[in-house]
């Protein structure tokens, strides 16, 4: 009986301690905000054209948007050129705009490549769709194929780099990701895979690409 009473008194004390600690936090004078943009504005001089996520719109609708983790983002710059941002390592942990990250930082999670104009932007879209339709998924085995699309970099800031599309499948579901090779060092940055059917999201389209 004494042990039970002691246990109850201990629990009451602990609850009271944490309740006091929480109350003191509310009176700390520290203001908390929902987003970092409320404190530090986005450093951005471009218009977001489209975003493409790993799980795509279908899964996002089922979960009420909980799976909408954006991995690639296309930006129209003030001079009429385009920049494609993409996640370069496996950790996803960035704010709503990929443009906020400093690309010169070698530990950055975000990479990008630059396109000269709308013609190159549209050509990238075309090549991604062609590659998706050409790549054949196997119902059991995982296959991998690569396509050289470096032509879209001509005239842009990344001219001379190698830009590849990497296609792979898990059963019949197809994925595509970017691989960028620096012309001077040969170093590679790779993007996380996105559902190939939803390539259009990166270019501002709601169209789901058919395999036909």
C-alpha positions in Angstrom: 0.0 0.0 0.0 2.8 2.4 0.9 4.6 1.5 -2.3 1.5 2.3 -4.4 1.0 5.6 -2.5 4.6 6.5 -3.1 4.3 5.7 -6.8 1.1 7.8 -7.2 2.8 10.8 -5.4 5.8 10.4 -7.7 3.6 10.5 -10.8 1.8 13.6 -9.5 5.1 15.3 -8.8 6.5 14.5 -12.3 3.3 15.7 -14.0 3.4 18.9 -12.0 7.0 19.4 -12.9 6.5 19.1 -16.6 3.3 21.2 -16.4 5.3 24.0 -14.8 8.1 23.6 -17.4 5.6 23.9 -20.3 4.0 26.9 -18.7 7.4 28.6 -18.3 8.0 28.0 -22.0 4.9 29.9 -23.0 6.1 32.8 -20.9 9.6 32.7 -22.3 9.1 35.6 -24.7 10.2 33.5 -27.7 8.0 33.9 -30.8 7.5 30.8 -32.9 6.6 30.9 -36.6 5.1 28.3 -38.9 7.6 28.8 -41.7 11.1 30.2 -42.1 9.9 32.5 -44.9 8.1 34.6 -42.3 11.5 35.5 -40.8 13.8 35.3 -43.9 12.3 36.0 -47.3 13.0 33.6 -50.2 16.0 34.7 -52.2 14.3 34.3 -55.5 14.2 36.1 -58.8 12.3 33.5 -60.8 8.9 32.1 -61.4 8.2 28.5 -60.4 6.9 26.7 -63.5 6.3 23.2 -62.1 7.3 20.7 -59.4 7.5 16.9 -59.6 7.2 14.7 -56.6 8.3 11.1 -56.0 4.9 9.7 -55.3 2.9 11.7 -57.8 -0.6 13.1 -57.8 -2.5 9.9 -57.4 -0.9 8.9 -54.1 -1.1 12.5 -52.9 -4.8 12.6 -53.4 -5.3 9.4 -51.5 -3.4 10.8 -48.5 -4.7 14.3 -48.6 -1.3 15.7 -49.7 0.8 14.0 -47.0 3.0 12.4 -49.5 3.7 15.5 -51.6 7.4 15.7 -51.1 8.8 17.7 -54.0 12.1 16.5 -55.5 12.4 18.5 -58.7 11.4 22.1 -59.5 11.6 24.2 -62.7 12.2 27.9 -62.6 11.7 30.5 -65.3 14.4 33.2 -64.8 14.0 36.9 -65.5 16.3 36.7 -68.5 14.1 34.0 -70.2 16.4 31.1 -69.2 15.4 28.1 -67.1 16.9 26.4 -64.1 16.0 22.9 -63.0 16.6 22.1 -59.3 16.7 18.5 -58.1 17.6 16.6 -54.9 21.1 15.2 -55.1 21.3 12.9 -52.1 18.9 10.6 -50.3 18.0 12.8 -47.4 14.9 15.0 -48.0 14.8 18.0 -45.7 14.3 21.3 -47.4 11.9 24.2 -47.3 9.1 24.8 -49.8 11.4 26.4 -52.4 14.6 24.6 -53.6 15.9 28.0 -54.7 16.6 28.9 -51.1 19.7 26.6 -51.0 23.2 27.8 -51.8 24.4 25.7 -54.7 28.0 26.6 -54.2 28.0 24.7 -50.9 29.5 21.2 -51.6 27.4 19.7 -48.8 24.2 21.1 -50.3 21.3 18.6 -50.8 20.2 20.4 -53.9 21.7 20.5 -57.4 20.7 22.2 -60.6 21.3 22.7 -64.3 20.7 25.7 -66.5 18.8 25.9 -69.8 19.3 28.7 -72.3 15.7 29.3 -73.3 12.2 27.9 -73.7 13.2 25.9 -76.7 15.7 23.9 -74.6 13.1 23.6 -71.8 10.5 22.1 -74.2 13.2 19.8 -75.7 14.0 18.5 -72.2 10.3 17.8 -71.7 10.2 16.0 -75.0 13.2 13.9 -74.3 12.0 12.8 -70.9 8.6 11.7 -72.4 10.4 9.9 -75.3 12.6 8.1 -72.8 9.7 7.1 -70.6 7.8 5.6 -73.5 10.9 3.8 -74.9 12.0 2.2 -71.6 10.3 -1.2 -71.2 9.6 -2.2 -67.6 9.9 -5.9 -66.6 7.2 -7.4 -64.4 9.7 -9.1 -62.2 13.3 -8.0 -62.9 14.6 -4.5 -62.2 16.1 -3.0 -65.3 18.2 0.2 -65.7 18.8 2.3 -68.8 20.5 5.6 -69.4 19.9 8.3 -72.0 22.3 11.2 -72.9 20.3 14.4 -73.1 23.3 16.8 -72.9 22.0 18.6 -76.0 19.6 20.6 -73.8 22.6 22.2 -72.0 24.0 23.9 -75.2 24.1 27.6 -74.8 23.4 27.5 -71.1 25.7 27.9 -68.0 26.1 24.1 -67.9 27.2 23.7 -71.5 29.9 21.0 -71.6 28.6 19.0 -68.7 27.0 15.6 -69.3 23.3 15.3 -68.4 21.8 11.8 -68.3 18.4 10.5 -67.6 18.4 7.3 -65.6 15.4 5.0 -66.0 14.6 2.1 -63.8 11.6 0.0 -62.7 10.3 -1.8 -59.7 8.0 -4.4 -61.4 5.9 -2.5 -63.8 6.3 1.0 -62.2 8.8 3.1 -64.0 11.0 5.9 -62.5 13.3 8.5 -64.0 16.0 10.7 -62.4 18.7 13.1 -63.4 22.5 12.5 -63.4 24.7 15.5 -64.0 28.5 15.1 -64.6 30.7 18.1 -64.2 32.8 18.8 -67.3 35.9 19.7 -65.4 36.0 17.2 -62.5 33.7 14.4 -63.8 32.0 14.4 -60.5 28.4 13.3 -60.5 25.2 14.5 -58.8 22.1 12.3 -59.0 18.5 13.1 -58.4 16.0 11.0 -56.5 13.6 9.0 -58.7 10.2 10.3 -59.7 7.3 8.4 -61.2 7.8 8.7 -64.9 4.1 9.1 -65.6 4.2 12.4 -63.8 7.0 14.0 -65.7 4.6 16.7 -66.9 4.3 18.2 -63.4 7.9 19.4 -63.7 6.8 21.4 -66.8 3.6 22.8 -65.3 1.2 20.2 -66.8 -1.4 18.1 -65.1 -1.3 15.5 -67.9 -0.5 11.9 -66.8 1.7 10.5 -69.6 0.4 7.4 -71.4 2.6 4.5 -72.3 1.2 4.3 -75.8 
